[in-house]
C-alpha cells in the first residue's frame, strides 16, 4: 500500500481493478475543507489517460511491475514476437498493445517487456533508436530562410520531419518519446 501523499511520477498503482502509472500529481490544500491530491493517471492496459482526485492521506495498492529484457524477433500476423534473452522462450504480444512502439521496433532490438502478475502489459523502448531512411522528399533549392525540414519515411513506416541535407539510405537517430529527428547516426 502507498499513501497518495507519497505519489511520485512513474509510480504504479492498482485502482478499480486496473493498473495505472502516475503521470502527474498535485497536492492541494484549499482554504476551506480537506486537502486532496489531484492526479493524472495512465491505464497500463488500455493506454487511456484519466484525471483522478484522491482525498489526502488515503492509501491505494501499489502495483509491482516486472521488467524482463527481451529481443524483438519478428511480426507474425497481428502479433509481435519477442524472445526472452535468458530462457530463449518466445512471447507474442498483440499489435494493439504496441500501437506507438511498433513504429520503432527493429529486428534484433533489445527492449524491456513489462509484466504484472504474469500478464504482459507493454514494452519499454530505448530513448533513442537508429533508423534508416527509405523514402525522402527532395530538397528544394533556396528553401533555407528558416530552419527548413522535409518529410522522410524510415524502415518501419514512421514518417519523420528531417533537415534538408538528409538523403535516402542515410541512418538517423529518432526519439522514441515523440518520433522526432534527433541527429544523423
Backbone bond lengths (Angstrom), bond angles and torsions (degrees), N, CA, C in turn:
res aa  C-N    CA-C-N  psi(-1)  N-CA   C-N-CA  omega(-1)  CA-C   N-CA-C  phi
1 X - - - 1.456 - - 1.533 108.97 -
2 X 1.316 114.58 147.96 1.458 121.12 178.76 1.524 108.31 -136.45
3 X 1.319 115.91 138.10 1.455 120.53 176.90 1.522 108.81 -76.77
4 X 1.327 117.46 142.18 1.463 120.43 178.54 1.528 110.78 -64.13
5 X 1.339 117.48 -20.01 1.462 121.01 176.35 1.533 111.13 -69.07
6 X 1.338 117.10 -20.25 1.466 121.82 -178.45 1.531 112.44 -99.22
7 X 1.340 117.72 12.82 1.460 120.45 178.80 1.522 111.07 -57.24
8 X 1.316 115.10 141.84 1.452 122.67 171.93 1.531 106.11 -136.80
9 X 1.303 117.15 154.34 1.458 120.96 177.57 1.525 109.05 -60.73
10 X 1.345 116.12 130.80 1.457 120.91 178.68 1.513 114.67 97.89
11 X 1.337 118.81 -10.49 1.462 121.75 178.31 1.526 108.79 -67.69
12 X 1.333 117.19 140.11 1.463 120.95 178.08 1.521 109.76 -106.95
13 X 1.336 115.48 135.18 1.468 121.04 -177.18 1.527 109.70 -132.60
14 X 1.342 114.75 160.93 1.465 121.94 171.49 1.516 107.24 -102.46
15 X 1.329 115.58 133.74 1.457 120.47 -179.65 1.521 108.21 -151.86
16 X 1.327 117.23 124.97 1.469 122.61 178.96 1.532 112.40 53.01
17 X 1.322 117.16 39.34 1.461 121.20 177.11 1.527 115.09 78.42
18 X 1.311 117.58 5.51 1.464 121.35 179.15 1.526 110.51 -119.49
19 X 1.326 115.58 166.47 1.461 121.56 179.33 1.518 107.31 -109.38
20 X 1.321 116.46 129.43 1.461 121.53 -178.13 1.517 110.43 -126.94
21 X 1.340 114.96 149.44 1.459 121.70 172.10 1.518 106.78 -110.45
22 X 1.331 117.11 133.51 1.461 121.72 179.51 1.526 108.43 -75.67
23 X 1.341 116.84 118.66 1.459 122.07 178.02 1.522 111.00 -92.86
24 X 1.339 115.94 -43.10 1.466 122.44 179.46 1.520 108.08 -145.96
25 X 1.309 115.76 153.98 1.457 119.89 174.50 1.523 108.62 -152.39
26 X 1.333 114.97 155.13 1.458 120.30 -179.87 1.519 108.37 -148.31
27 X 1.325 116.45 125.53 1.456 121.63 175.49 1.520 107.28 -84.20
28 X 1.339 116.69 128.13 1.458 121.42 -177.68 1.519 109.23 -123.06
29 X 1.317 115.61 127.56 1.473 121.44 175.97 1.519 107.28 -121.53
30 X 1.339 115.94 93.43 1.469 117.98 -179.29 1.538 111.11 -69.71
31 X 1.307 116.23 162.05 1.466 120.95 178.78 1.519 111.39 -61.65
32 X 1.314 116.00 -36.49 1.459 121.41 178.25 1.517 108.49 -119.58
33 X 1.284 117.58 142.30 1.453 120.51 175.94 1.511 112.83 92.81
34 X 1.329 114.55 -179.74 1.464 121.22 -175.28 1.535 110.88 -83.77
35 X 1.325 115.04 155.19 1.464 121.27 176.63 1.528 109.47 -70.59
36 X 1.327 115.93 156.19 1.459 120.54 177.14 1.522 109.49 -148.81
37 X 1.332 114.64 168.22 1.463 121.08 179.31 1.526 107.31 -120.31
38 X 1.328 115.17 119.23 1.460 121.58 177.12 1.526 106.32 -94.42
39 X 1.345 117.31 131.01 1.472 119.16 -176.09 1.522 111.49 -138.03
40 X 1.330 114.09 156.55 1.459 122.22 172.67 1.519 105.47 -116.45
41 X 1.350 116.57 122.59 1.458 122.17 -173.86 1.524 111.22 -122.78
42 X 1.358 116.86 142.20 1.471 121.18 175.33 1.519 108.12 -106.41
43 X 1.333 115.80 126.61 1.457 121.95 175.04 1.524 107.26 -72.76
44 X 1.329 117.94 118.98 1.461 121.28 -175.87 1.519 112.86 -74.56
45 X 1.312 118.38 -15.18 1.469 120.44 177.15 1.520 111.43 -87.08
46 X 1.324 117.23 -44.51 1.461 120.15 -175.13 1.528 113.34 -102.04
47 X 1.334 117.60 -19.48 1.458 121.17 -177.98 1.521 113.14 85.74
48 X 1.335 117.61 -5.28 1.463 121.48 -178.98 1.528 110.61 -67.88
49 X 1.330 116.12 143.72 1.458 121.94 177.96 1.521 107.82 -107.95
50 X 1.334 115.77 128.95 1.462 120.74 -179.61 1.522 110.29 -125.47
51 X 1.327 115.58 157.24 1.464 121.97 171.14 1.515 106.82 -100.79
52 X 1.323 116.87 134.52 1.457 120.17 -179.57 1.525 108.44 -140.56
53 X 1.327 116.24 138.79 1.456 121.57 178.91 1.522 108.88 -113.08
54 X 1.329 116.30 129.45 1.461 123.13 178.87 1.515 108.79 -113.47
55 X 1.346 117.23 145.63 1.457 120.16 169.82 1.529 107.64 -69.23
56 X 1.305 117.01 142.21 1.466 120.91 -178.00 1.525 110.35 -61.16
57 X 1.324 116.02 138.81 1.455 121.32 174.63 1.511 115.90 89.34
58 X 1.331 119.15 -11.61 1.466 117.54 179.22 1.524 109.34 -72.55
59 X 1.331 115.41 158.64 1.457 120.40 -178.60 1.526 109.47 -111.54
60 X 1.332 114.73 142.55 1.463 121.70 175.64 1.527 107.78 -125.67
61 X 1.321 116.21 158.27 1.467 120.67 -179.09 1.524 109.54 -74.17
62 X 1.309 115.72 133.69 1.456 121.00 176.96 1.524 108.35 -86.21
63 X 1.320 117.02 135.24 1.464 121.84 -179.74 1.528 108.57 -98.54
64 X 1.328 115.92 125.17 1.461 120.07 178.93 1.524 109.00 -91.82
65 X 1.321 115.86 116.74 1.462 122.54 -179.79 1.524 108.55 -101.04
66 X 1.338 116.16 129.82 1.463 121.50 175.94 1.519 108.85 -95.42
67 X 1.334 115.53 139.18 1.461 121.48 177.91 1.522 108.10 -115.11
68 X 1.340 116.60 122.19 1.458 122.05 -178.00 1.529 107.82 -118.79
69 X 1.341 117.11 127.05 1.455 120.28 177.94 1.525 109.24 -74.27
70 X 1.329 114.85 122.94 1.461 120.64 179.14 1.516 109.01 -134.01
71 X 1.327 114.87 161.87 1.452 121.67 179.42 1.523 108.99 -110.94
72 X 1.340 115.96 131.37 1.457 119.91 177.06 1.516 108.52 -71.39
73 X 1.346 116.69 127.72 1.461 120.72 -178.04 1.527 112.06 -101.47
74 X 1.344 117.36 -60.43 1.462 119.88 -176.48 1.521 110.23 -167.00
75 X 1.346 115.19 166.97 1.460 121.77 174.91 1.523 107.45 -95.91
76 X 1.342 115.87 134.28 1.456 121.19 -179.23 1.523 108.15 -128.19
77 X 1.319 116.40 95.62 1.466 119.83 -177.90 1.519 110.50 65.59
78 X 1.337 116.10 -118.89 1.469 119.72 -179.39 1.536 111.59 -99.46
79 X 1.330 116.93 15.82 1.466 121.27 179.04 1.521 110.67 -122.32
80 X 1.330 115.04 156.79 1.455 122.02 173.19 1.523 106.99 -114.29
81 X 1.328 116.43 132.99 1.462 121.38 -174.11 1.523 109.97 -104.04
82 X 1.338 115.18 129.11 1.463 122.93 179.66 1.524 108.61 -121.80
83 X 1.343 116.45 148.12 1.460 120.94 179.78 1.529 109.28 -114.81
84 X 1.344 115.36 129.02 1.449 121.64 175.28 1.524 107.86 -66.97
85 X 1.311 117.41 126.22 1.468 121.78 -174.69 1.527 112.56 -71.42
86 X 1.324 118.20 -19.46 1.470 121.21 -179.16 1.526 112.11 -92.78
87 X 1.345 116.23 -47.67 1.465 120.18 -173.51 1.536 113.16 -100.50
88 X 1.324 117.83 -7.36 1.470 124.17 -176.11 1.527 112.35 61.43
89 X 1.316 117.42 18.06 1.463 122.70 176.64 1.533 108.61 -74.46
90 X 1.336 116.48 139.37 1.462 122.22 178.97 1.529 109.20 -95.47
91 X 1.337 116.19 135.05 1.460 122.66 -179.68 1.519 108.33 -125.96
92 X 1.335 116.50 132.41 1.461 121.11 177.17 1.521 109.65 -102.42
93 X 1.338 115.25 132.63 1.468 121.04 177.91 1.530 106.99 -119.62
94 X 1.348 117.49 128.64 1.475 119.98 -179.20 1.530 111.59 -61.40
95 X 1.325 116.10 144.33 1.468 121.70 -179.68 1.524 111.73 -59.22
96 X 1.344 117.63 -32.94 1.471 119.61 -178.44 1.529 112.04 -65.44
97 X 1.332 117.85 -20.93 1.468 121.23 177.60 1.531 111.64 -83.84
98 X 1.341 116.17 -8.73 1.465 120.67 -176.44 1.529 111.58 -126.12
99 X 1.325 117.35 38.32 1.467 121.25 -175.31 1.534 112.26 -53.86
100 X 1.318 119.18 -47.58 1.461 122.53 -179.28 1.527 111.01 -83.85
101 X 1.318 116.87 -42.92 1.457 122.11 -174.13 1.529 113.51 -62.78
102 X 1.345 116.90 -30.58 1.467 119.12 -176.70 1.524 112.44 -64.47
103 X 1.324 117.70 -18.25 1.467 121.20 176.48 1.521 112.76 -67.87
104 X 1.326 117.49 -15.28 1.463 121.38 -173.87 1.528 113.36 -120.95
105 X 1.335 117.82 -4.56 1.458 120.55 -176.20 1.524 111.80 -73.55
106 X 1.321 115.28 121.59 1.453 122.15 177.68 1.519 108.04 -119.57
107 X 1.315 116.81 142.33 1.455 121.91 -178.68 1.532 110.44 -54.59
108 X 1.342 116.49 130.71 1.461 122.11 179.90 1.518 114.23 88.29
109 X 1.336 118.62 -3.82 1.468 122.48 -178.74 1.525 110.59 -71.36
110 X 1.331 116.28 136.59 1.461 120.84 175.35 1.521 109.61 -91.28
111 X 1.340 116.19 131.60 1.457 123.22 179.68 1.522 108.88 -133.89
112 X 1.329 116.41 166.40 1.467 121.21 173.28 1.520 108.02 -101.39
113 X 1.324 116.36 118.48 1.457 121.01 177.58 1.524 107.56 -90.35
114 X 1.341 115.76 128.21 1.459 121.86 -177.98 1.524 109.33 -93.17
115 X 1.342 116.08 130.71 1.468 118.56 176.63 1.524 109.79 -134.84
116 X 1.313 114.40 149.93 1.459 122.19 -180.00 1.520 106.95 -130.86
117 X 1.333 117.09 114.54 1.468 122.97 -177.49 1.529 111.54 50.34
118 X 1.329 116.52 41.56 1.463 121.17 178.13 1.515 115.09 85.56
119 X 1.335 117.97 -10.28 1.464 122.49 179.23 1.523 109.07 -91.46
120 X 1.326 117.36 122.79 1.464 120.93 179.17 1.519 108.42 -77.30
121 X 1.338 115.98 125.68 1.457 119.85 -175.24 1.523 113.20 -117.01
122 X 1.325 117.85 -6.68 1.463 118.09 178.66 1.507 113.25 168.15
123 X 1.335 113.95 -175.72 1.452 122.31 -177.59 1.524 108.37 -133.58
124 X 1.328 116.72 136.70 1.457 121.57 174.09 1.521 107.91 -104.60
125 X 1.331 115.60 120.26 1.459 121.84 -179.18 1.520 110.86 -89.87
126 X 1.347 117.41 161.51 1.465 118.84 169.86 1.536 108.71 -62.78
127 X 1.337 118.20 159.48 1.466 120.83 -178.43 1.521 112.80 -63.88
128 X 1.345 115.93 -35.85 1.463 120.53 -178.07 1.523 109.27 -133.80
129 X 1.345 115.63 146.77 1.461 121.63 -177.94 1.525 108.63 -132.38
130 X 1.332 116.47 140.33 1.464 121.57 174.68 1.525 108.60 -89.24
131 X 1.337 115.97 125.79 1.460 121.37 -176.60 1.528 110.18 -132.45
132 X 1.340 115.69 156.09 1.464 120.84 -179.66 1.522 110.52 -98.73
133 X 1.329 116.04 137.76 1.462 122.07 175.60 1.530 107.56 -78.09
134 X 1.342 117.48 123.69 1.463 120.82 178.99 1.533 112.21 -107.20
135 X 1.327 115.76 -19.69 1.462 120.51 179.51 1.511 107.74 -149.35
136 X 1.341 115.28 136.11 1.456 118.04 -173.83 1.526 109.30 -150.18
137 X 1.331 117.36 135.65 1.460 121.01 174.93 1.528 108.71 -66.78
138 X 1.318 117.79 148.15 1.470 118.52 176.28 1.528 110.51 -72.16
139 X 1.333 116.27 152.25 1.462 120.63 177.60 1.522 108.34 -75.38
140 X 1.329 116.95 138.81 1.461 121.72 179.74 1.528 107.70 -96.61
141 X 1.307 116.53 122.61 1.473 120.93 -178.57 1.523 110.36 -62.39
142 X 1.317 115.79 139.12 1.462 121.02 177.89 1.513 113.65 81.30
143 X 1.326 118.82 5.85 1.462 122.14 -177.66 1.530 110.34 -99.72
144 X 1.345 116.43 47.19 1.464 118.91 -175.99 1.521 112.56 -121.90
145 X 1.321 117.98 22.93 1.464 120.50 -179.66 1.524 110.98 -65.47
146 X 1.317 116.52 -32.72 1.468 120.80 178.06 1.520 107.99 -123.91
147 X 1.300 116.86 -176.15 1.457 121.97 177.58 1.529 107.57 -71.18
148 X 1.328 115.95 83.30 1.465 121.62 -171.73 1.524 112.06 -79.85
149 X 1.321 115.54 142.32 1.465 122.82 176.99 1.516 109.22 -129.42
150 X 1.333 115.05 162.23 1.460 121.21 175.76 1.522 108.06 -135.51
151 X 1.332 116.21 164.72 1.463 121.62 179.94 1.514 110.66 -81.45
152 X 1.336 114.86 141.79 1.461 121.20 175.26 1.524 107.61 -142.83
153 X 1.335 116.32 153.23 1.462 121.76 177.00 1.524 107.45 -118.55
154 X 1.341 116.05 131.42 1.462 120.63 179.19 1.529 109.72 -94.12
155 X 1.326 116.39 174.16 1.469 122.14 -172.30 1.527 114.52 -58.67
156 X 1.332 118.71 -23.27 1.469 120.48 179.31 1.525 112.48 -88.66
157 X 1.342 117.29 -5.90 1.460 121.04 -179.21 1.516 113.42 99.59
158 X 1.322 118.04 -4.27 1.469 121.96 179.20 1.520 109.77 -70.39
159 X 1.339 116.63 134.54 1.455 121.07 177.00 1.527 108.77 -92.36
160 X 1.351 115.71 130.48 1.461 122.24 -175.57 1.522 108.63 -130.39
161 X 1.342 116.95 142.43 1.462 121.67 172.37 1.525 107.02 -86.29
162 X 1.359 116.59 125.59 1.459 121.13 -177.81 1.522 109.52 -127.18
163 X 1.342 118.05 159.33 1.468 120.60 175.60 1.533 110.91 -63.09
164 X 1.327 116.35 160.82 1.459 121.89 -175.05 1.524 113.67 -62.92
165 X 1.336 118.41 -25.91 1.472 120.46 -175.77 1.532 113.70 -78.84
166 X 1.326 118.96 -8.60 1.472 122.08 179.88 1.534 109.50 -76.05
167 X 1.334 116.64 136.36 1.466 122.39 -177.87 1.531 110.86 -121.41
168 X 1.346 116.00 168.36 1.471 121.94 174.55 1.523 110.16 -56.37
169 X 1.344 116.18 142.91 1.456 121.23 176.23 1.520 114.59 85.83
170 X 1.323 118.22 -12.15 1.466 120.56 179.18 1.521 110.02 -76.03
171 X 1.319 115.78 155.57 1.465 122.08 176.00 1.529 108.56 -103.14
172 X 1.317 115.02 132.87 1.471 120.61 179.23 1.518 109.56 -125.81
173 X 1.314 115.51 161.90 1.466 121.30 175.12 1.522 107.54 -102.19
174 X 1.344 115.91 128.61 1.460 122.80 -177.00 1.529 109.04 -120.59
175 X 1.324 116.95 138.13 1.463 122.18 176.16 1.528 109.23 -76.02
176 X 1.345 117.03 130.80 1.463 120.12 178.84 1.527 111.65 -81.27
177 X 1.327 118.34 -9.91 1.463 121.21 179.49 1.525 111.52 -74.62
178 X 1.357 115.94 -43.85 1.460 119.29 -175.55 1.533 113.68 -130.21
179 X 1.329 118.26 -0.25 1.460 121.31 177.77 1.513 114.19 74.21
180 X 1.336 117.49 23.53 1.467 120.93 -178.74 1.523 111.66 -95.87
181 X 1.330 113.82 151.66 1.461 122.19 174.30 1.529 108.75 -64.67
182 X 1.341 116.68 134.74 1.467 120.82 177.50 1.519 110.13 -107.82
183 X 1.340 116.48 -53.37 1.466 120.14 -179.67 1.522 109.83 -168.61
184 X 1.330 114.86 176.52 1.462 119.89 171.42 1.508 107.93 -72.28
185 X 1.312 115.79 155.77 1.457 120.00 178.99 1.513 110.25 -88.50
